[in-house]
Amino acid sequence: MKLSFDLLRDLSFSFAALTTLAAFSAASAYAADIPPRIDISYTVTSGSLEADMNDKVEIRQENGARSYAIYSEGRAKGLLALTQPDSVVRDSEGTITSQGLFRPGRFSDKHGNKPGKIAIFDWDKKLLTLQHKRGEEQKPLPADTIDRLSLQYAFMFAPVPVKVVTVHETDGRRLEATRYAVGKETLDTPMGKLETVVLTKQLEKEGDRDKKIWLAVDHHMLPVRVVAAEKLGIVTDQMVKNISYAEKSLNGQKQGRLH
């Protein structure tokens, strides 16, 4: 029996609509028990040097729309604090799409009294504005652009791709097309053994810097370790110490405390 063109068209439309609805429902279910606030404390080491870092993540929901704000502050400890007493502060805020994707609006990175770096995302005009010590510049804004801080939390509301994460990543100074290979690992942490998904940056051009991000599978895909090569060849290792949740999640369910 032959199907008419109209029937095939209607079936295709219905399938597309069901697929879109299923994706939206999956994203909503995936994030159903996310609390409105999460506080994470880390120890950061680089050789014999050590620092404390504290991240605060806030998820807001109003009139059916979701948004996020991330604030991260690091401060040196011990002998390093004598020569570098100022804190390193990064923050990012933006919206969360119906597919669970983070869409940043503004990102900043500031080290003490030094000139900071700022990225402003204009999604309507598809324009990225970067402000840093060398001045201001504007670039086209690819649809998959995300800042370095938001990237660590980008899979709280959406599943991680099976093999590769492809994004355009900005640190407030530059915008780079980046690929991360996806793997799995059991990670020993001060919180105990954690099953994680590991994102490993692929070094594909001269000047690329190593980075690995461990996301805790059983804890909303939060970043529990980040190892990154910074400028001058410095490598930092950021390891989770503790994660605490707000009392209630977005759907009203109580959350406990991770130990």
DRENFIVO-94998 format. One record per residue (C-alpha): x, y, z; residue in one letter; residue number from 1. Coordinates in nm, 2 decimals. Layout:
N
<atom><u>X</u><v>Y</v><w>Z</w><code>a</code><pos>NUM</pos></atom>
...
***
This chain:
259
<atom><u>0.00</u><v>0.00</v><w>0.00</w><code>m</code><pos>1</pos></atom>
<atom><u>0.14</u><v>0.34</v><w>-0.10</w><code>k</code><pos>2</pos></atom>
<atom><u>0.12</u><v>0.63</v><w>0.14</w><code>l</code><pos>3</pos></atom>
<atom><u>0.01</u><v>0.97</v><w>0.01</w><code>s</code><pos>4</pos></atom>
<atom><u>0.25</u><v>1.27</v><w>0.02</w><code>f</code><pos>5</pos></atom>
<atom><u>0.02</u><v>1.45</v><w>0.26</w><code>d</code><pos>6</pos></atom>
<atom><u>0.01</u><v>1.15</v><w>0.50</w><code>l</code><pos>7</pos></atom>
<atom><u>0.39</u><v>1.12</v><w>0.49</w><code>l</code><pos>8</pos></atom>
<atom><u>0.42</u><v>1.49</v><w>0.56</w><code>r</code><pos>9</pos></atom>
<atom><u>0.18</u><v>1.47</v><w>0.85</w><code>d</code><pos>10</pos></atom>
<atom><u>0.37</u><v>1.17</v><w>0.99</w><code>l</code><pos>11</pos></atom>
<atom><u>0.70</u><v>1.35</v><w>0.96</w><code>s</code><pos>12</pos></atom>
<atom><u>0.56</u><v>1.66</v><w>1.14</w><code>f</code><pos>13</pos></atom>
<atom><u>0.42</u><v>1.45</v><w>1.42</w><code>s</code><pos>14</pos></atom>
<atom><u>0.75</u><v>1.26</v><w>1.47</w><code>f</code><pos>15</pos></atom>
<atom><u>0.94</u><v>1.59</v><w>1.48</w><code>a</code><pos>16</pos></atom>
<atom><u>0.70</u><v>1.73</v><w>1.73</w><code>a</code><pos>17</pos></atom>
<atom><u>0.71</u><v>1.42</v><w>1.95</w><code>l</code><pos>18</pos></atom>
<atom><u>1.10</u><v>1.43</v><w>1.94</w><code>t</code><pos>19</pos></atom>
<atom><u>1.11</u><v>1.79</v><w>2.04</w><code>t</code><pos>20</pos></atom>
<atom><u>0.86</u><v>1.73</v><w>2.33</w><code>l</code><pos>21</pos></atom>
<atom><u>1.06</u><v>1.42</v><w>2.44</w><code>a</code><pos>22</pos></atom>
<atom><u>1.38</u><v>1.62</v><w>2.45</w><code>a</code><pos>23</pos></atom>
<atom><u>1.22</u><v>1.90</v><w>2.65</w><code>f</code><pos>24</pos></atom>
<atom><u>1.06</u><v>1.65</v><w>2.89</w><code>s</code><pos>25</pos></atom>
<atom><u>1.40</u><v>1.47</v><w>2.93</w><code>a</code><pos>26</pos></atom>
<atom><u>1.58</u><v>1.79</v><w>3.01</w><code>a</code><pos>27</pos></atom>
<atom><u>1.31</u><v>1.89</v><w>3.26</w><code>s</code><pos>28</pos></atom>
<atom><u>1.32</u><v>1.55</v><w>3.43</w><code>a</code><pos>29</pos></atom>
<atom><u>1.70</u><v>1.55</v><w>3.43</w><code>y</code><pos>30</pos></atom>
<atom><u>1.71</u><v>1.87</v><w>3.64</w><code>a</code><pos>31</pos></atom>
<atom><u>1.40</u><v>1.80</v><w>3.85</w><code>a</code><pos>32</pos></atom>
<atom><u>1.58</u><v>1.77</v><w>4.18</w><code>d</code><pos>33</pos></atom>
<atom><u>1.84</u><v>2.05</v><w>4.13</w><code>i</code><pos>34</pos></atom>
<atom><u>1.85</u><v>2.27</v><w>4.44</w><code>p</code><pos>35</pos></atom>
<atom><u>1.83</u><v>2.65</v><w>4.40</w><code>p</code><pos>36</pos></atom>
<atom><u>2.18</u><v>2.70</v><w>4.55</w><code>r</code><pos>37</pos></atom>
<atom><u>2.49</u><v>2.49</v><w>4.57</w><code>i</code><pos>38</pos></atom>
<atom><u>2.81</u><v>2.58</v><w>4.75</w><code>d</code><pos>39</pos></atom>
<atom><u>3.13</u><v>2.39</v><w>4.66</w><code>i</code><pos>40</pos></atom>
<atom><u>3.47</u><v>2.42</v><w>4.83</w><code>s</code><pos>41</pos></atom>
<atom><u>3.79</u><v>2.32</v><w>4.67</w><code>y</code><pos>42</pos></atom>
<atom><u>4.16</u><v>2.29</v><w>4.74</w><code>t</code><pos>43</pos></atom>
<atom><u>4.38</u><v>2.42</v><w>4.46</w><code>v</code><pos>44</pos></atom>
<atom><u>4.74</u><v>2.30</v><w>4.44</w><code>t</code><pos>45</pos></atom>
<atom><u>5.03</u><v>2.39</v><w>4.20</w><code>s</code><pos>46</pos></atom>
<atom><u>5.35</u><v>2.22</v><w>4.30</w><code>g</code><pos>47</pos></atom>
<atom><u>5.40</u><v>2.31</v><w>4.67</w><code>s</code><pos>48</pos></atom>
<atom><u>5.17</u><v>2.61</v><w>4.65</w><code>l</code><pos>49</pos></atom>
<atom><u>4.81</u><v>2.59</v><w>4.78</w><code>e</code><pos>50</pos></atom>
<atom><u>4.49</u><v>2.79</v><w>4.77</w><code>a</code><pos>51</pos></atom>
<atom><u>4.13</u><v>2.77</v><w>4.87</w><code>d</code><pos>52</pos></atom>
<atom><u>3.85</u><v>2.81</v><w>4.62</w><code>m</code><pos>53</pos></atom>
<atom><u>3.48</u><v>2.85</v><w>4.68</w><code>n</code><pos>54</pos></atom>
<atom><u>3.21</u><v>2.83</v><w>4.42</w><code>d</code><pos>55</pos></atom>
<atom><u>2.85</u><v>2.94</v><w>4.46</w><code>k</code><pos>56</pos></atom>
<atom><u>2.58</u><v>2.83</v><w>4.21</w><code>v</code><pos>57</pos></atom>
<atom><u>2.23</u><v>2.98</v><w>4.21</w><code>e</code><pos>58</pos></atom>
<atom><u>1.95</u><v>2.85</v><w>3.99</w><code>i</code><pos>59</pos></atom>
<atom><u>1.65</u><v>3.08</v><w>3.96</w><code>r</code><pos>60</pos></atom>
<atom><u>1.31</u><v>3.00</v><w>3.81</w><code>q</code><pos>61</pos></atom>
<atom><u>1.05</u><v>3.27</v><w>3.73</w><code>e</code><pos>62</pos></atom>
<atom><u>0.74</u><v>3.26</v><w>3.50</w><code>n</code><pos>63</pos></atom>
<atom><u>0.86</u><v>2.92</v><w>3.36</w><code>g</code><pos>64</pos></atom>
<atom><u>1.21</u><v>3.06</v><w>3.27</w><code>a</code><pos>65</pos></atom>
<atom><u>1.53</u><v>2.95</v><w>3.43</w><code>r</code><pos>66</pos></atom>
<atom><u>1.85</u><v>3.14</v><w>3.48</w><code>s</code><pos>67</pos></atom>
<atom><u>2.18</u><v>3.08</v><w>3.66</w><code>y</code><pos>68</pos></atom>
<atom><u>2.45</u><v>3.27</v><w>3.84</w><code>a</code><pos>69</pos></atom>
<atom><u>2.80</u><v>3.13</v><w>3.93</w><code>i</code><pos>70</pos></atom>
<atom><u>3.04</u><v>3.30</v><w>4.16</w><code>y</code><pos>71</pos></atom>
<atom><u>3.39</u><v>3.16</v><w>4.22</w><code>s</code><pos>72</pos></atom>
<atom><u>3.66</u><v>3.30</v><w>4.45</w><code>e</code><pos>73</pos></atom>
<atom><u>4.01</u><v>3.17</v><w>4.51</w><code>g</code><pos>74</pos></atom>
<atom><u>4.25</u><v>3.29</v><w>4.77</w><code>r</code><pos>75</pos></atom>
<atom><u>4.61</u><v>3.17</v><w>4.83</w><code>a</code><pos>76</pos></atom>
<atom><u>4.72</u><v>3.00</v><w>5.15</w><code>k</code><pos>77</pos></atom>
<atom><u>5.05</u><v>2.98</v><w>5.34</w><code>g</code><pos>78</pos></atom>
<atom><u>5.36</u><v>3.14</v><w>5.20</w><code>l</code><pos>79</pos></atom>
<atom><u>5.19</u><v>3.22</v><w>4.87</w><code>l</code><pos>80</pos></atom>
<atom><u>4.94</u><v>3.44</v><w>5.05</w><code>a</code><pos>81</pos></atom>
<atom><u>5.23</u><v>3.66</v><w>5.16</w><code>l</code><pos>82</pos></atom>
<atom><u>5.32</u><v>3.75</v><w>4.81</w><code>t</code><pos>83</pos></atom>
<atom><u>4.98</u><v>3.71</v><w>4.65</w><code>q</code><pos>84</pos></atom>
<atom><u>4.72</u><v>3.82</v><w>4.91</w><code>p</code><pos>85</pos></atom>
<atom><u>4.46</u><v>3.92</v><w>4.65</w><code>d</code><pos>86</pos></atom>
<atom><u>4.18</u><v>3.69</v><w>4.55</w><code>s</code><pos>87</pos></atom>
<atom><u>4.09</u><v>3.56</v><w>4.21</w><code>v</code><pos>88</pos></atom>
<atom><u>3.72</u><v>3.62</v><w>4.13</w><code>v</code><pos>89</pos></atom>
<atom><u>3.53</u><v>3.48</v><w>3.84</w><code>r</code><pos>90</pos></atom>
<atom><u>3.15</u><v>3.50</v><w>3.78</w><code>d</code><pos>91</pos></atom>
<atom><u>2.91</u><v>3.42</v><w>3.51</w><code>s</code><pos>92</pos></atom>
<atom><u>2.53</u><v>3.46</v><w>3.47</w><code>e</code><pos>93</pos></atom>
<atom><u>2.29</u><v>3.37</v><w>3.20</w><code>g</code><pos>94</pos></atom>
<atom><u>1.98</u><v>3.17</v><w>3.10</w><code>t</code><pos>95</pos></atom>
<atom><u>1.90</u><v>2.80</v><w>3.08</w><code>i</code><pos>96</pos></atom>
<atom><u>1.73</u><v>2.70</v><w>2.76</w><code>t</code><pos>97</pos></atom>
<atom><u>1.44</u><v>2.45</v><w>2.73</w><code>s</code><pos>98</pos></atom>
<atom><u>1.70</u><v>2.19</v><w>2.62</w><code>q</code><pos>99</pos></atom>
<atom><u>1.89</u><v>2.25</v><w>2.95</w><code>g</code><pos>100</pos></atom>
<atom><u>2.18</u><v>2.43</v><w>2.78</w><code>l</code><pos>101</pos></atom>
<atom><u>2.36</u><v>2.72</v><w>2.95</w><code>f</code><pos>102</pos></atom>
<atom><u>2.35</u><v>3.05</v><w>2.75</w><code>r</code><pos>103</pos></atom>
<atom><u>2.58</u><v>3.30</v><w>2.92</w><code>p</code><pos>104</pos></atom>
<atom><u>2.50</u><v>3.67</v><w>2.93</w><code>g</code><pos>105</pos></atom>
<atom><u>2.81</u><v>3.80</v><w>3.10</w><code>r</code><pos>106</pos></atom>
<atom><u>3.14</u><v>3.66</v><w>3.23</w><code>f</code><pos>107</pos></atom>
<atom><u>3.42</u><v>3.83</v><w>3.42</w><code>s</code><pos>108</pos></atom>
<atom><u>3.76</u><v>3.72</v><w>3.55</w><code>d</code><pos>109</pos></atom>
<atom><u>3.95</u><v>3.95</v><w>3.79</w><code>k</code><pos>110</pos></atom>
<atom><u>4.28</u><v>3.90</v><w>3.98</w><code>h</code><pos>111</pos></atom>
<atom><u>4.30</u><v>4.14</v><w>4.27</w><code>g</code><pos>112</pos></atom>
<atom><u>4.35</u><v>4.50</v><w>4.15</w><code>n</code><pos>113</pos></atom>
<atom><u>4.47</u><v>4.40</v><w>3.80</w><code>k</code><pos>114</pos></atom>
<atom><u>4.26</u><v>4.49</v><w>3.50</w><code>p</code><pos>115</pos></atom>
<atom><u>3.99</u><v>4.22</v><w>3.46</w><code>g</code><pos>116</pos></atom>
<atom><u>3.86</u><v>4.04</v><w>3.16</w><code>k</code><pos>117</pos></atom>
<atom><u>3.49</u><v>4.06</v><w>3.06</w><code>i</code><pos>118</pos></atom>
<atom><u>3.28</u><v>3.88</v><w>2.80</w><code>a</code><pos>119</pos></atom>
<atom><u>2.94</u><v>4.01</v><w>2.71</w><code>i</code><pos>120</pos></atom>
<atom><u>2.71</u><v>3.78</v><w>2.50</w><code>f</code><pos>121</pos></atom>
<atom><u>2.45</u><v>3.95</v><w>2.27</w><code>d</code><pos>122</pos></atom>
<atom><u>2.25</u><v>3.66</v><w>2.14</w><code>w</code><pos>123</pos></atom>
<atom><u>2.00</u><v>3.87</v><w>1.95</w><code>d</code><pos>124</pos></atom>
<atom><u>2.28</u><v>4.04</v><w>1.75</w><code>k</code><pos>125</pos></atom>
<atom><u>2.50</u><v>3.73</v><w>1.76</w><code>k</code><pos>126</pos></atom>
<atom><u>2.79</u><v>3.94</v><w>1.89</w><code>l</code><pos>127</pos></atom>
<atom><u>3.05</u><v>3.87</v><w>2.15</w><code>l</code><pos>128</pos></atom>
<atom><u>3.23</u><v>4.17</v><w>2.32</w><code>t</code><pos>129</pos></atom>
<atom><u>3.56</u><v>4.10</v><w>2.49</w><code>l</code><pos>130</pos></atom>
<atom><u>3.70</u><v>4.36</v><w>2.73</w><code>q</code><pos>131</pos></atom>
<atom><u>4.06</u><v>4.32</v><w>2.86</w><code>h</code><pos>132</pos></atom>
<atom><u>4.38</u><v>4.52</v><w>2.93</w><code>k</code><pos>133</pos></atom>
<atom><u>4.45</u><v>4.55</v><w>2.56</w><code>r</code><pos>134</pos></atom>
<atom><u>4.12</u><v>4.71</v><w>2.49</w><code>g</code><pos>135</pos></atom>
<atom><u>3.78</u><v>4.60</v><w>2.36</w><code>e</code><pos>136</pos></atom>
<atom><u>3.70</u><v>4.38</v><w>2.06</w><code>e</code><pos>137</pos></atom>
<atom><u>3.39</u><v>4.23</v><w>1.91</w><code>q</code><pos>138</pos></atom>
<atom><u>3.36</u><v>3.89</v><w>1.74</w><code>k</code><pos>139</pos></atom>
<atom><u>3.08</u><v>3.69</v><w>1.58</w><code>p</code><pos>140</pos></atom>
<atom><u>2.90</u><v>3.48</v><w>1.85</w><code>l</code><pos>141</pos></atom>
<atom><u>2.87</u><v>3.11</v><w>1.75</w><code>p</code><pos>142</pos></atom>
<atom><u>2.56</u><v>2.93</v><w>1.89</w><code>a</code><pos>143</pos></atom>
<atom><u>2.77</u><v>2.70</v><w>2.10</w><code>d</code><pos>144</pos></atom>
<atom><u>2.97</u><v>2.97</v><w>2.28</w><code>t</code><pos>145</pos></atom>
<atom><u>3.03</u><v>2.94</v><w>2.65</w><code>i</code><pos>146</pos></atom>
<atom><u>3.27</u><v>3.09</v><w>2.91</w><code>d</code><pos>147</pos></atom>
<atom><u>3.53</u><v>2.89</v><w>3.09</w><code>r</code><pos>148</pos></atom>
<atom><u>3.34</u><v>2.90</v><w>3.43</w><code>l</code><pos>149</pos></atom>
<atom><u>2.99</u><v>2.81</v><w>3.29</w><code>s</code><pos>150</pos></atom>
<atom><u>3.15</u><v>2.52</v><w>3.10</w><code>l</code><pos>151</pos></atom>
<atom><u>3.23</u><v>2.34</v><w>3.42</w><code>q</code><pos>152</pos></atom>
<atom><u>2.86</u><v>2.34</v><w>3.52</w><code>y</code><pos>153</pos></atom>
<atom><u>2.71</u><v>2.31</v><w>3.17</w><code>a</code><pos>154</pos></atom>
<atom><u>2.58</u><v>1.95</v><w>3.21</w><code>f</code><pos>155</pos></atom>
<atom><u>2.37</u><v>2.00</v><w>3.53</w><code>m</code><pos>156</pos></atom>
<atom><u>2.06</u><v>2.02</v><w>3.31</w><code>f</code><pos>157</pos></atom>
<atom><u>2.16</u><v>1.84</v><w>2.99</w><code>a</code><pos>158</pos></atom>
<atom><u>2.32</u><v>1.50</v><w>2.92</w><code>p</code><pos>159</pos></atom>
<atom><u>2.68</u><v>1.49</v><w>2.82</w><code>v</code><pos>160</pos></atom>
<atom><u>2.74</u><v>1.38</v><w>2.46</w><code>p</code><pos>161</pos></atom>
<atom><u>2.86</u><v>1.02</v><w>2.43</w><code>v</code><pos>162</pos></atom>
<atom><u>3.20</u><v>1.08</v><w>2.27</w><code>k</code><pos>163</pos></atom>
<atom><u>3.29</u><v>1.44</v><w>2.22</w><code>v</code><pos>164</pos></atom>
<atom><u>3.19</u><v>1.79</v><w>2.35</w><code>v</code><pos>165</pos></atom>
<atom><u>3.24</u><v>2.06</v><w>2.09</w><code>t</code><pos>166</pos></atom>
<atom><u>3.21</u><v>2.42</v><w>2.20</w><code>v</code><pos>167</pos></atom>
<atom><u>3.35</u><v>2.77</v><w>2.14</w><code>h</code><pos>168</pos></atom>
<atom><u>3.51</u><v>2.87</v><w>2.47</w><code>e</code><pos>169</pos></atom>
<atom><u>3.60</u><v>3.22</v><w>2.60</w><code>t</code><pos>170</pos></atom>
<atom><u>3.80</u><v>3.34</v><w>2.89</w><code>d</code><pos>171</pos></atom>
<atom><u>3.72</u><v>3.70</v><w>2.84</w><code>g</code><pos>172</pos></atom>
<atom><u>4.02</u><v>3.76</v><w>2.62</w><code>r</code><pos>173</pos></atom>
<atom><u>4.00</u><v>3.51</v><w>2.34</w><code>r</code><pos>174</pos></atom>
<atom><u>3.74</u><v>3.28</v><w>2.17</w><code>l</code><pos>175</pos></atom>
<atom><u>3.85</u><v>2.94</v><w>2.07</w><code>e</code><pos>176</pos></atom>
<atom><u>3.68</u><v>2.64</v><w>1.90</w><code>a</code><pos>177</pos></atom>
<atom><u>3.75</u><v>2.35</v><w>2.15</w><code>t</code><pos>178</pos></atom>
<atom><u>3.68</u><v>1.98</v><w>2.16</w><code>r</code><pos>179</pos></atom>
<atom><u>3.67</u><v>1.76</v><w>2.47</w><code>y</code><pos>180</pos></atom>
<atom><u>3.69</u><v>1.38</v><w>2.46</w><code>a</code><pos>181</pos></atom>
<atom><u>3.44</u><v>1.22</v><w>2.69</w><code>v</code><pos>182</pos></atom>
<atom><u>3.55</u><v>0.93</v><w>2.92</w><code>g</code><pos>183</pos></atom>
<atom><u>3.47</u><v>0.77</v><w>3.26</w><code>k</code><pos>184</pos></atom>
<atom><u>3.67</u><v>0.74</v><w>3.58</w><code>e</code><pos>185</pos></atom>
<atom><u>3.63</u><v>0.65</v><w>3.94</w><code>t</code><pos>186</pos></atom>
<atom><u>3.79</u><v>0.94</v><w>4.13</w><code>l</code><pos>187</pos></atom>
<atom><u>3.93</u><v>0.94</v><w>4.48</w><code>d</code><pos>188</pos></atom>
<atom><u>3.84</u><v>1.26</v><w>4.66</w><code>t</code><pos>189</pos></atom>
<atom><u>3.81</u><v>1.39</v><w>5.02</w><code>p</code><pos>190</pos></atom>
<atom><u>3.44</u><v>1.31</v><w>4.98</w><code>m</code><pos>191</pos></atom>
<atom><u>3.51</u><v>0.95</v><w>4.90</w><code>g</code><pos>192</pos></atom>
<atom><u>3.52</u><v>0.76</v><w>4.57</w><code>k</code><pos>193</pos></atom>
<atom><u>3.30</u><v>0.93</v><w>4.30</w><code>l</code><pos>194</pos></atom>
<atom><u>3.20</u><v>0.80</v><w>3.96</w><code>e</code><pos>195</pos></atom>
<atom><u>3.27</u><v>1.07</v><w>3.71</w><code>t</code><pos>196</pos></atom>
<atom><u>3.25</u><v>1.17</v><w>3.35</w><code>v</code><pos>197</pos></atom>
<atom><u>3.58</u><v>1.31</v><w>3.24</w><code>v</code><pos>198</pos></atom>
<atom><u>3.62</u><v>1.58</v><w>2.97</w><code>l</code><pos>199</pos></atom>
<atom><u>3.97</u><v>1.59</v><w>2.83</w><code>t</code><pos>200</pos></atom>
<atom><u>4.06</u><v>1.89</v><w>2.61</w><code>k</code><pos>201</pos></atom>
<atom><u>4.20</u><v>1.79</v><w>2.27</w><code>q</code><pos>202</pos></atom>
<atom><u>4.52</u><v>1.98</v><w>2.18</w><code>l</code><pos>203</pos></atom>
<atom><u>4.48</u><v>2.05</v><w>1.81</w><code>e</code><pos>204</pos></atom>
<atom><u>4.68</u><v>2.36</v><w>1.75</w><code>k</code><pos>205</pos></atom>
<atom><u>4.99</u><v>2.54</v><w>1.87</w><code>e</code><pos>206</pos></atom>
<atom><u>4.93</u><v>2.72</v><w>2.20</w><code>g</code><pos>207</pos></atom>
<atom><u>4.65</u><v>2.50</v><w>2.32</w><code>d</code><pos>208</pos></atom>
<atom><u>4.66</u><v>2.43</v><w>2.69</w><code>r</code><pos>209</pos></atom>
<atom><u>4.58</u><v>2.10</v><w>2.87</w><code>d</code><pos>210</pos></atom>
<atom><u>4.26</u><v>2.08</v><w>3.07</w><code>k</code><pos>211</pos></atom>
<atom><u>4.06</u><v>1.80</v><w>3.22</w><code>k</code><pos>212</pos></atom>
<atom><u>3.73</u><v>1.83</v><w>3.40</w><code>i</code><pos>213</pos></atom>
<atom><u>3.58</u><v>1.56</v><w>3.62</w><code>w</code><pos>214</pos></atom>
<atom><u>3.20</u><v>1.57</v><w>3.66</w><code>l</code><pos>215</pos></atom>
<atom><u>3.03</u><v>1.37</v><w>3.94</w><code>a</code><pos>216</pos></atom>
<atom><u>2.77</u><v>1.14</v><w>3.80</w><code>v</code><pos>217</pos></atom>
<atom><u>2.56</u><v>1.10</v><w>4.12</w><code>d</code><pos>218</pos></atom>
<atom><u>2.58</u><v>1.47</v><w>4.21</w><code>h</code><pos>219</pos></atom>
<atom><u>2.42</u><v>1.66</v><w>3.93</w><code>h</code><pos>220</pos></atom>
<atom><u>2.73</u><v>1.65</v><w>3.71</w><code>m</code><pos>221</pos></atom>
<atom><u>2.90</u><v>1.90</v><w>3.93</w><code>l</code><pos>222</pos></atom>
<atom><u>3.27</u><v>1.96</v><w>3.87</w><code>p</code><pos>223</pos></atom>
<atom><u>3.47</u><v>1.78</v><w>4.14</w><code>v</code><pos>224</pos></atom>
<atom><u>3.82</u><v>1.82</v><w>3.99</w><code>r</code><pos>225</pos></atom>
<atom><u>3.97</u><v>2.04</v><w>3.73</w><code>v</code><pos>226</pos></atom>
<atom><u>4.33</u><v>2.02</v><w>3.62</w><code>v</code><pos>227</pos></atom>
<atom><u>4.44</u><v>2.30</v><w>3.39</w><code>a</code><pos>228</pos></atom>
<atom><u>4.76</u><v>2.44</v><w>3.23</w><code>a</code><pos>229</pos></atom>
<atom><u>4.77</u><v>2.82</v><w>3.28</w><code>e</code><pos>230</pos></atom>
<atom><u>5.00</u><v>3.07</v><w>3.13</w><code>k</code><pos>231</pos></atom>
<atom><u>5.38</u><v>3.04</v><w>3.19</w><code>l</code><pos>232</pos></atom>
<atom><u>5.33</u><v>2.66</v><w>3.20</w><code>g</code><pos>233</pos></atom>
<atom><u>5.18</u><v>2.66</v><w>3.55</w><code>i</code><pos>234</pos></atom>
<atom><u>4.95</u><v>2.36</v><w>3.61</w><code>v</code><pos>235</pos></atom>
<atom><u>4.67</u><v>2.39</v><w>3.88</w><code>t</code><pos>236</pos></atom>
<atom><u>4.48</u><v>2.10</v><w>4.03</w><code>d</code><pos>237</pos></atom>
<atom><u>4.14</u><v>2.19</v><w>4.18</w><code>q</code><pos>238</pos></atom>
<atom><u>4.00</u><v>1.91</v><w>4.40</w><code>m</code><pos>239</pos></atom>
<atom><u>3.66</u><v>1.92</v><w>4.57</w><code>v</code><pos>240</pos></atom>
<atom><u>3.65</u><v>1.92</v><w>4.95</w><code>k</code><pos>241</pos></atom>
<atom><u>3.28</u><v>1.96</v><w>5.02</w><code>n</code><pos>242</pos></atom>
<atom><u>2.95</u><v>2.02</v><w>4.85</w><code>i</code><pos>243</pos></atom>
<atom><u>2.65</u><v>2.16</v><w>5.04</w><code>s</code><pos>244</pos></atom>
<atom><u>2.30</u><v>2.20</v><w>4.90</w><code>y</code><pos>245</pos></atom>
<atom><u>2.01</u><v>2.44</v><w>4.98</w><code>a</code><pos>246</pos></atom>
<atom><u>1.73</u><v>2.28</v><w>5.18</w><code>e</code><pos>247</pos></atom>
<atom><u>1.49</u><v>2.25</v><w>4.89</w><code>k</code><pos>248</pos></atom>
<atom><u>1.52</u><v>2.18</v><w>4.52</w><code>s</code><pos>249</pos></atom>
<atom><u>1.34</u><v>2.36</v><w>4.24</w><code>l</code><pos>250</pos></atom>
<atom><u>1.04</u><v>2.13</v><w>4.26</w><code>n</code><pos>251</pos></atom>
<atom><u>1.02</u><v>2.16</v><w>4.64</w><code>g</code><pos>252</pos></atom>
<atom><u>1.19</u><v>1.83</v><w>4.73</w><code>q</code><pos>253</pos></atom>
<atom><u>1.44</u><v>1.85</v><w>5.01</w><code>k</code><pos>254</pos></atom>
<atom><u>1.80</u><v>1.80</v><w>4.95</w><code>q</code><pos>255</pos></atom>
<atom><u>2.06</u><v>1.67</v><w>5.18</w><code>g</code><pos>256</pos></atom>
<atom><u>2.43</u><v>1.74</v><w>5.22</w><code>r</code><pos>257</pos></atom>
<atom><u>2.70</u><v>1.56</v><w>5.04</w><code>l</code><pos>258</pos></atom>
<atom><u>2.98</u><v>1.40</v><w>5.25</w><code>h</code><pos>259</pos></atom>
***
